[in-house]
Amino acid sequence: MRPYGKRVILKVDLVMVEQPDGTKREEPSSEAKVMMSNTKDIKKGDTVFFNYFGAISIESKKTKKSIVLVVDEEDIFAIAK
C-alpha cells in the first residue's frame, strides 16, 4: 500500500477513555506513527499530531490495539521531534 498524492498513512493506537457516565470506550489517540509518506517534510517513523476527522480509516488493517488511517498533508498539525 502506498499513499497517492500528498497523503500520509498513519498507525494510530487506540486508548480507553472513560465517559462522564462511567462507561469506557476505545478512541484513537491524538498522535500517530507515520507508516508511509508521499511528502518531503514528513518521513516514515515520525510521530505526528493530526486531525482525526479529516482521516480515512483502512478497515482491513484495523487490529485490537490500533487503526491505520490515510490523511492529507494539511491535516497534520505538528511533527514531534
N, C-alpha and C positions, 0 to 999 in steps of 0.2 A: 504494500500500500504506500502511495506517495501523494502528498497534497498537491493540488492543482492551483496555479496562480499564487497570489501572496497569502497563502494559508499555512497554518501550523497544526500538526497533530500532537495532542497533549494526552498524558496519562494523569488522571485525577483520582486521588484517594477519596474514598467515601468515609465520612466521620459520623458518629452517632451524636445527635443533638436532642436535648431534652426540650420538649414543647412546654408552653405555660400550663397546660393541663396535666403535666407529669408524664405523658407518653414519650417514648423515644422514637426517633425517626432518622434514617440514613439520609445525609445530604452531601453533595460534593464539597470538597474543600475549596477555599478561595485561591489556593496556589496549586501549581501543577508542574510536572516534568515534561520537557519537550522531547518527544519521540522522533519527530522528523519535521524539518522546516524548509520552506522554499524562499526564505528571506535571508538577506545578508547580515542583518543585525541580531537575529535570534538563532542560536545554534542548538544542536542536539545536546541534551543533558542539562541545559539551562533550567532554572526554576523561575517560573513566571507567575504573575498575578493577572487574572483575566476576567472578562465579562461572561459569566456563565450563560446568560440569556441570549447572547449572540452566537452560541456554540451549537453544533450539530453533533448529536450522540451517534456513535457507531455501535449499535446493539450487539453485533456479532463478537465484539471484543470486550464486552462487559464481563467482569468477574464479581465475586462476592465482596472484594475489597477495593475495586477501582473501576473506573469507566474510561473509555477513550473518546475524546472529542476532537472535532475539527473546528478551528476558529480562524477568522480573518486576522491579518496582522494588526489592523486598527482596534481589534477587541482585546489586545494585550496591553495592559496598563503599565507594567513595570517588569524588569528583569532583576531578580535577586542575585547579587554578586557575593 
